[in-house]
Amino acid sequence: MLKQVWTTLILPLLGRPSRFQVAALCYRKTGGAPEILLITSRETHRWILPKGWPKAGYDASGMAAEEAWEEAGVKPRHVSPTPIGQYRYDKRLKGGVPVATDVNVFAIEVEALEDHFPEMAERERRWMSPAEAAEAVDEPELKALLRKLPAELSA
């Protein structure tokens, strides 16, 4: 029985290709220093970037802007057309199955935050310095991206 579980359930999970999402690294400059907008995830309430799966009719940066609106109420001033970085994490699908997921991150300069947006009742949002944001998130590659952010935004 153990061999059957390994062969039919566990082994296929290990060989799955990674999935793909896009994320919005929403920022503003206050006194010349950048601040990052993080939101909480719906189920675990961890600090994350707004992110989601690709959808028909959107390019990757447009999808990142759409997720920023739906999950955080962001009205963008400028959306980077190219990703500023990438990270990988284990997305837990329904049933708790972890799936490796690659995330392309797009910088979005925030013009304003709306008070009413689709997921406002499900999430908390908070402005943080890049160092605070790096400490708040769980994913090591995202931590590294947030730590080098001030230099990225200056370039």
VOBA-1610 file (N, C-alpha, C; in pm, whole numbers, padded with zeros to 5 digits, always signed):
BEGIN
Met+00081-00119+00000Met+00000+00000+00000Met+00087+00127+00000Leu+00194+00128+00081Leu+00282+00244+00085Leu+00344+00271-00052Lys+00382+00166-00121Lys+00439+00180-00255Lys+00337+00242-00350Gln+00211+00201-00338Gln+00106+00256-00424Gln+00085+00405-00397Val+00085+00445-00271Val+00070+00587-00236Val+00187+00666-00293Trp+00309+00614-00277Trp+00428+00681-00332Trp+00417+00695-00483Thr+00380+00589-00551Thr+00378+00588-00698Thr+00263+00670-00755Thr+00146+00664-00694Thr+00030+00730-00753Thr+00003+00870-00700Leu+00054+00902-00582Leu+00024+01033-00523Leu+00147+01121-00506Ile+00248+01073-00438Ile+00362+01157-00403Ile+00455+01181-00522Leu+00492+01079-00593Leu+00585+01094-00705Leu+00533+01191-00812Pro+00405+01182-00852Pro+00356+01280-00949Pro+00363+01424-00899Leu+00343+01446-00769Leu+00353+01582-00714Leu+00495+01636-00725Leu+00593+01550-00701Leu+00733+01594-00707Leu+00775+01631-00848Gly+00714+01571-00947Gly+00754+01595-01085Gly+00673+01701-01156Arg+00579+01762-01089Arg+00496+01864-01154Arg+00578+01987-01194Pro+00551+02042-01312Pro+00617+02169-01345Pro+00562+02280-01257Ser+00641+02384-01238Ser+00596+02494-01154Ser+00484+02571-01223Arg+00402+02635-01145Arg+00295+02721-01194Arg+00351+02863-01206Phe+00270+02954-01260Phe+00316+03092-01283Phe+00211+03191-01234Gln+00258+03293-01160Gln+00173+03403-01118Gln+00246+03535-01143Val+00171+03644-01134Val+00231+03778-01139Val+00198+03849-01009Ala+00290+03934-00964Ala+00271+04009-00840Ala+00295+04157-00865Ala+00233+04238-00781Ala+00247+04383-00787Ala+00326+04429-00665Leu+00443+04485-00690Leu+00520+04548-00583Leu+00480+04695-00585Cys+00383+04728-00503Cys+00326+04863-00500Cys+00410+04950-00406Tyr+00449+05067-00455Tyr+00536+05153-00375Tyr+00497+05299-00391Arg+00542+05378-00297Arg+00532+05524-00302Arg+00662+05577-00244Lys+00693+05701-00274Lys+00811+05764-00216Lys+00764+05870-00118Thr+00812+05857+00005Thr+00779+05952+00110Thr+00909+06013+00158Gly+00926+06143+00137Gly+01051+06207+00174Gly+01170+06151+00097Gly+01145+06106-00025Gly+01252+06052-00108Gly+01281+05904-00085Ala+01227+05846+00022Ala+01250+05704+00053Ala+01128+05622+00011Pro+01150+05505-00047Pro+01035+05423-00089Pro+00968+05353+00029Glu+00838+05336+00018Glu+00759+05254+00109Glu+00686+05150+00024Ile+00672+05031+00078Ile+00611+04919+00008Ile+00476+04890+00071Leu+00377+04863-00012Leu+00245+04825+00036Leu+00235+04672+00039Leu+00218+04617+00159Leu+00193+04473+00173Leu+00049+04453+00215Ile-00004+04336+00180Ile-00138+04298+00220Ile-00131+04162+00290Thr-00238+04128+00360Thr-00242+03995+00421Thr-00310+03898+00326Ser-00265+03772+00333Ser-00331+03667+00256Ser-00467+03640+00321Arg-00558+03585+00244Arg-00694+03565+00296Arg-00703+03456+00401Glu-00631+03348+00383Glu-00647+03235+00475Glu-00550+03235+00591Thr-00420+03260+00565Thr-00321+03250+00672Thr-00286+03385+00733His-00328+03493+00670His-00303+03630+00717His-00153+03664+00722Arg-00074+03596+00636Arg+00068+03630+00621Arg+00078+03756+00536Trp+00189+03830+00551Trp+00212+03948+00468Trp+00264+03903+00332Ile+00201+03955+00226Ile+00234+03917+00089Ile+00221+04039-00002Leu+00265+04022-00127Leu+00236+04118-00233Leu+00104+04077-00298Pro+00028+04174-00351Pro-00089+04135-00431Pro-00041+04052-00550Lys-00105+03939-00575Lys-00062+03854-00686Lys-00176+03766-00731Gly-00160+03709-00850Gly-00264+03621-00901Gly-00220+03548-01026Trp-00309+03464-01073Trp-00285+03384-01193Trp-00311+03468-01317Pro-00243+03437-01427Pro-00271+03509-01553Pro-00417+03489-01596Lys-00470+03589-01664Lys-00606+03582-01717Lys-00604+03625-01864Ala-00693+03567-01941Ala-00707+03606-02081Ala-00743+03754-02089Gly-00684+03823-02185Gly-00713+03964-02205Gly-00619+04059-02133Tyr-00526+04005-02052Tyr-00430+04088-01979Tyr-00288+04044-02013Asp-00198+04140-02031Asp-00056+04104-02033Asp-00012+04094-01887Ala+00111+04050-01864Ala+00155+04024-01726Ala+00151+04150-01640Ser+00201+04263-01691Ser+00200+04385-01609Ser+00058+04435-01586Gly-00029+04420-01685Gly-00169+04458-01668Gly-00239+04372-01566Met-00203+04244-01563Met-00261+04153-01463Met-00213+04191-01323Ala-00085+04229-01310Ala-00033+04273-01181Ala-00110+04396-01132Ala-00137+04490-01223Ala-00213+04610-01187Ala-00356+04574-01146Glu-00415+04479-01216Glu-00551+04435-01182Glu-00555+04371-01043Glu-00456+04287-01011Glu-00448+04225-00879Glu-00427+04331-00770Ala-00345+04433-00799Ala-00322+04541-00702Ala-00453+04613-00672Trp-00536+04632-00775Trp-00665+04697-00753Trp-00759+04606-00672Glu-00776+04481-00717Glu-00871+04391-00652Glu-00835+04362-00506Glu-00706+04340-00479Glu-00663+04296-00346Glu-00624+04409-00252Ala-00588+04527-00308Ala-00538+04635-00221Ala-00597+04772-00251Gly-00680+04785-00354Gly-00741+04914-00385Gly-00645+05015-00445Val-00541+04967-00514Val-00437+05055-00568Val-00484+05120-00698Lys-00472+05252-00702Lys-00487+05329-00826Lys-00344+05361-00871Pro-00297+05301-00981Pro-00156+05318-01018Pro-00125+05451-01085Arg-00005+05501-01057Arg+00049+05617-01128Arg+00130+05567-01247His+00211+05462-01223His+00295+05404-01328His+00311+05255-01302Val+00301+05175-01409Val+00321+05031-01401Val+00440+04994-01487Ser+00540+04929-01427Ser+00658+04884-01502Ser+00615+04779-01604Pro+00651+04795-01732Pro+00612+04694-01832Pro+00697+04566-01825Thr+00809+04571-01755Thr+00895+04453-01743Thr+00910+04419-01594Pro+00925+04291-01564Pro+00939+04253-01422Pro+01068+04307-01362Ile+01063+04342-01235Ile+01183+04387-01164Ile+01249+04273-01089Gly+01184+04158-01090Gly+01240+04041-01023Gly+01144+03924-01028Gln+01188+03816-00967Gln+01109+03694-00964Gln+01138+03621-00833Tyr+01041+03547-00784Tyr+01064+03459-00669Tyr+00979+03334-00685Arg+01012+03234-00607Arg+00939+03107-00609Arg+00887+03079-00468Tyr+00767+03024-00461Tyr+00711+02983-00334Tyr+00621+02862-00357Asp+00582+02797-00249Asp+00491+02685-00258Asp+00349+02733-00233Lys+00270+02736-00338Lys+00129+02775-00329Lys+00051+02654-00280Arg-00029+02673-00178Arg-00112+02564-00127Arg-00247+02569-00199Leu-00274+02468-00276Leu-00401+02460-00346Leu-00507+02402-00254Lys-00632+02398-00300Lys-00739+02340-00220Lys-00700+02199-00181Gly-00722+02165-00058Gly-00681+02034-00008Gly-00542+02036+00053Gly-00473+02153+00048Gly-00342+02166+00111Gly-00225+02117+00031Val-00246+02080-00096Val-00137+02030-00178Val-00045+02146-00218Pro+00086+02138-00186Pro+00178+02246-00225Pro+00223+02231-00371Val+00225+02343-00443Val+00268+02344-00582Val+00370+02456-00598Ala+00489+02422-00650Ala+00591+02524-00675Ala+00535+02625-00773Thr+00548+02754-00739Thr+00493+02860-00821Thr+00597+02970-00841Asp+00627+03001-00967Asp+00718+03110-01001Asp+00636+03237-01016Val+00685+03347-00957Val+00612+03473-00957Val+00698+03583-01017Asn+00652+03645-01126Asn+00718+03763-01181Asn+00661+03886-01110Val+00750+03975-01066Val+00711+04091-00986Val+00724+04218-01069Phe+00616+04296-01073Phe+00613+04422-01147Phe+00600+04538-01049Ala+00682+04641-01068Ala+00677+04760-00983Ala+00560+04847-01026Ile+00482+04889-00929Ile+00369+04977-00955Ile+00378+05095-00860Glu+00400+05213-00917Glu+00399+05334-00835Glu+00254+05369-00806Val+00223+05390-00679Val+00085+05413-00635Val+00053+05562-00638Glu-00056+05595-00706Glu-00106+05732-00705Glu-00198+05753-00584Ala-00284+05653-00558Ala-00378+05663-00446Ala-00425+05524-00406Leu-00476+05513-00284Leu-00541+05391-00237Leu-00689+05422-00221Glu-00771+05342-00286Glu-00916+05359-00275Glu-00965+05295-00146Asp-01069+05351-00089Asp-01126+05295+00034Asp-01214+05173+00006His-01272+05168-00112His-01361+05057-00149His-01301+04984-00268Phe-01278+04854-00251Phe-01222+04770-00356Phe-01272+04628-00333Pro-01262+04540-00434Pro-01329+04410-00424Pro-01296+04326-00301Glu-01172+04321-00254Glu-01136+04233-00142Glu-01110+04308-00012Met-01169+04425+00003Met-01142+04509+00120Met-01181+04443+00252Ala-01283+04359+00253Ala-01327+04295+00377Ala-01241+04173+00412Glu-01157+04129+00318Glu-01080+04005+00338Glu-00933+04027+00370Arg-00885+04150+00357Arg-00742+04175+00369Arg-00713+04301+00452Glu-00593+04300+00508Glu-00538+04419+00573Glu-00428+04469+00482Arg-00405+04598+00478Arg-00294+04652+00399Arg-00213+04746+00487Arg-00082+04753+00459Arg+00005+04836+00542Arg+00127+04881+00461Trp+00161+05011+00477Trp+00284+05064+00418Trp+00401+05029+00509Met+00513+04985+00449Met+00633+04950+00526Met+00757+04996+00449Ser+00865+05018+00523Ser+00992+05042+00456Ser+01034+04913+00387Pro+01124+04919+00287Pro+01170+04794+00225Pro+01228+04695+00327Ala+01302+04744+00426Ala+01360+04655+00528Ala+01250+04590+00612Glu+01148+04668+00652Glu+01036+04611+00729Glu+00959+04509+00645Ala+00937+04541+00519Ala+00864+04450+00430Ala+00942+04320+00411Ala+01074+04330+00397Ala+01157+04210+00382Ala+01147+04120+00505Glu+01139+04180+00622Glu+01125+04100+00745Glu+00985+04041+00758Ala+00885+04107+00702Ala+00746+04064+00719Ala+00707+03946+00631Val+00768+03934+00512Val+00731+03825+00420Val+00808+03698+00454Asp+00756+03585+00410Asp+00817+03456+00441Asp+00914+03404+00335Glu+00893+03438+00210Glu+00967+03380+00099Glu+01108+03440+00090Pro+01214+03358+00100Pro+01352+03409+00098Pro+01387+03491-00026Glu+01343+03449-00144Glu+01375+03525-00266Glu+01302+03659-00269Leu+01182+03664-00216Leu+01109+03790-00207Leu+01175+03882-00105Lys+01222+03827+00007Lys+01297+03906+00105Lys+01416+03975+00038Ala+01492+03900-00042Ala+01610+03955-00110Ala+01570+04065-00208Leu+01462+04044-00282Leu+01415+04145-00376Leu+01376+04274-00303Leu+01307+04262-00191Leu+01266+04380-00116Leu+01385+04454-00056Arg+01488+04380-00013Arg+01606+04445+00043Arg+01682+04528-00060Lys+01682+04484-00184Lys+01755+04560-00288Lys+01667+04660-00361Leu+01542+04673-00318Leu+01448+04760-00385Leu+01489+04906-00397Pro+01540+04972-00292Pro+01577+05113-00309Pro+01670+05136-00428Ala+01766+05047-00448Ala+01857+05061-00562Ala+01784+05038-00694Glu+01691+04943-00696Glu+01614+04912-00818Glu+01530+05033-00859Leu+01468+05099-00762Leu+01381+05211-00794Leu+01459+05334-00836Ser+01584+05344-00792Ser+01669+05457-00831Ser+01721+05442-00972Ala+01731+05317-01019Ala+01788+05290-01153Ala+01691+05327-01263
//
